Amino acid sequence: TKPQDFFEAVEPIATSFGPEHTVISLAAGIQLMSLKKILFECENIVRVMPNVPVKVKAGMVGYIMAKDSVTSSRIVEALFKPLGKVIE
């Protein structure tokens, strides 16, 4: 979804995400604190921000986690490593 439609799209399904899920957001402009507020039951929330060179697999992908999680970190690394360098 586009950032301006994010909350409208996520609110109806927010309670579907529990502590056992990992939610990864690439929505520009949606802060980690806002994600934690709307996905209050989910503990593994990751905000990811790739840059344009990922289109040619030479990019940088930065991420921050709401809570330290080895599992979430591994998921993010595995998903985004083919696009370039991944840093927390």
Buried (B, 14 or more C-beta within 10 A) or exposed (E): EEEEEBBEEBEEEBEEBEEEBBBBBBBEEBEBEBBBEBBEEBBBBBBBEBEEEBEEEEBBBBBEBBEEBEEBBEBBBEBBEEBBEBEE
